[in-house]
Amino acid sequence: MSLDTFLIDVLRDPVDGGVLNYVESAAILYNPRRRVAYEVKGAIPVLLPDEAREVSDSEHNSFVAPGSFIVTGTSNNS
């Protein structure tokens, strides 16, 4: 199940406050600056710093590949 458009517009990383890459195919929100992934369970993002996991180099490359993600947190209200 994909994230609601409203959530995509407002979600940001809870640690650094930056935008995230929503990788729907992997059901994760990815922070390429910190190289951590947050799981999306159903349509619920689990943005708990203690639940984030580090990603491998190959995962990083796939999570930042053009066309593989949607940038979150781009709403003017953020």
C-alpha positions in Angstrom: 0.0 0.0 0.0 1.4 3.4 -0.9 1.7 6.5 1.2 -1.0 9.2 1.1 -0.1 12.2 -1.0 -0.4 14.5 2.0 2.2 12.4 3.9 4.6 12.5 1.0 4.3 16.3 1.0 5.1 16.8 4.6 7.3 13.9 5.8 10.9 14.7 6.8 13.7 12.9 8.6 13.1 13.1 12.4 16.9 13.4 13.0 18.2 15.9 10.5 14.9 17.5 9.3 15.8 16.9 5.6 13.7 15.5 2.8 13.5 11.7 2.3 13.3 9.4 -0.7 10.1 7.4 -0.7 11.0 4.1 -2.4 7.6 2.5 -2.8 8.9 -0.7 -4.3 11.0 -1.3 -1.2 8.4 0.1 1.2 10.9 2.5 2.8 11.7 6.1 3.4 15.4 6.7 2.7 17.7 9.4 3.9 20.6 9.4 1.5 22.5 12.0 3.7 22.6 9.7 6.7 22.3 6.4 4.7 19.4 5.1 6.8 16.1 3.6 5.8 12.8 3.8 7.7 10.2 1.1 7.1 6.8 1.8 5.8 4.3 -0.8 7.3 1.2 -0.8 5.2 0.6 3.0 4.8 2.2 3.9 8.1 5.8 5.3 8.1 7.8 4.2 11.1 10.0 7.3 11.5 11.6 6.2 14.8 15.4 6.8 14.9 15.9 3.6 16.9 14.1 1.6 14.2 16.1 3.0 11.3 18.5 0.7 9.6 21.8 1.4 7.8 21.8 0.4 4.1 24.5 -1.2 2.0 26.2 0.5 -0.9 24.2 -1.5 -3.4 20.9 -0.6 -1.6 22.0 3.1 -1.5 22.7 3.0 -5.3 19.2 1.5 -6.0 17.5 3.9 -3.6 18.9 7.0 -5.3 18.6 5.8 -8.9 16.7 8.2 -11.1 13.0 7.3 -11.3 13.1 4.9 -8.3 11.8 7.3 -5.7 9.6 10.3 -4.8 11.1 13.1 -2.7 9.1 13.8 0.5 8.8 17.0 2.5 8.5 19.4 -0.3 5.3 21.1 0.9 5.7 24.9 1.3 4.4 24.4 4.9 7.5 22.3 5.8 
